[in-house]
C-alpha cells in the first residue's frame, strides 16, 4: 500500500493484467549486461534493429527514445524482406517497454540490456511483462518514499 496526498493506492498483478493485458506468469524479465564493449552493442543494434546508435548513446549504453522513434519514420514497402519487419517490431517493443512499461526516471532513455528479450521473437511472448512492469513501479515508488530520488519512474499510469 502506498500513501499519497489524496489517499492510499496499491496496484496488483491482476490490475496490470486486466488494465494493460500484460502477461503476469511466465519467465522472469531478469538478466545481465553481457558486456560493455561498444562494438558488441553496435553490431547487436545493427543486426536486430537495423541501425547503429550515436556515440553518446553507445557511451551511456542506452537508446534515446528519439533515436528509436526516428527509425519508425522510415517508410517500409511491400517489397521489404521479412527481417526488416521483425527489426521494426523490435523497435516498437523497445519503445513500449522503455517508454511506458518500465521507464526510467528521465523517461527518455532505454537501456541496451532490454534488447536481449526481443532477440528471439518466438520467446518474447513467454516473459512475464506484467510482473516486470509492476516490480519496476513498486521499486520506483519505494525509492521515492524513502526520499532517495525526487521524481518517480515506472508505470505511474497504473496508479
Buried (B, 14 or more C-beta within 10 A) or exposed (E): EBEEEEEEEEBEBEBBBEEBEBBBEEEEBEEEEEEEEEEEBBEBBEEBBBBBBEEEBBEEBBBBBEBBBEBEEEEEEEEEEEEBEBBBEBBBBBBEBBBEBBBBBEEEBBBBBBBBBBEEEEEBEEBBBBBBBBBBBBEBBEBBEEEEEEEBBBBBEBB
